[in-house]
Amino acid sequence: MKTKPAYSRRLALLLGALVALPGVLSAQPVVDPSTGHAYQAFASTTLTWEQALNAAAAMNYNGTPGHLATLTSALETQFVFTNLGGNTLAGYSIGGFQPASETNASANWQWVTGEAWSYTNWAASEPND
């Protein structure tokens, strides 16, 4: 099992892949046929990013462990918007983070899955913390 890195900055979004929490926005996971990834959104104003990360890791879908969503392409992002509603991820958490030692708000972003950080869809003033 990987050791959880220290987090100082994180994306301000809670789009959890397979997190079972009160306030489910999509009752069943939605599977992207092009990637095989399953997504399920949850609404919670009380969970920290770390709590959402741990809740996602405790879940599974068809035997695959859950994790906070990683959006690694424009097509994947569009699939999530189309199938989970809306055109923004504001108010949700996804699996992007920076190491606690990073001081540059734009540098060294990583996905919780270890996937390459090669795609971003930042809002005009982001990242800003």
Secondary structure by P-SEA (a helix, b strand, c coil): cccccccccccccccccccccccccccbbbbcccccbbbbbbbbccccaaaaaaaaaacccccbbbcccccccaaaaaaaaaacccccccccccccccccccccccccccccccccccccccccccccc
